[in-house]
């Protein structure tokens, strides 16, 4: 975060299509910046403020974004494979996150309530304590996830939960289960 009196060190830097592999951006104020098409593989974004950032088609594979602030970000087609988003502040007004790839990501304690996650891939992700209430997960891939999550009001139409380990994941108050593939022991239909 920007300290009082400290100039925003990224104010005039062009970050679109940038090579930011292994970048050390912890605690940085990156709010409102466009990282469109950038490669941020293995970047350290711990506690970074990415509020309003454009992360479309960004490679964030293996990125460490623990405690990062990701409000109002655009993540369409972003690759967050194996990213660490534990305790990240990805609140209900997350926008434009459809088709994001979160394969193997650590989403422990992450707030995704109300997010547009249509077609997102969560295969093998750790979703312990993840809040997905009121999220749109239409056609999302939740295969092989470990989930202790809040799904109240979530749209689960066409979702694939094949081989998912749903510990204390209540699907009874989910909004739509049309065409969803859910393990029989957890299917409320």
QUIPE-V335039 format. One record per pair of residues at least 24 apart in sequence whose ideal C-beta (glycine too) atoms are under 6 Angstrom apart, sorted by sequence separation. I is the first residue (numbers start at 1). J is the second residue. D is the distance in whole Angstrom. If there is no record, write none. Layout:
# QUIPE-V335039
{{I	J	D} {I	J	D}}
This chain:
# QUIPE-V335039
{{156	180	5} {75	100	4} {80	105	5} {85	110	5} {2	29	4} {1	29	6} {1	49	6}}
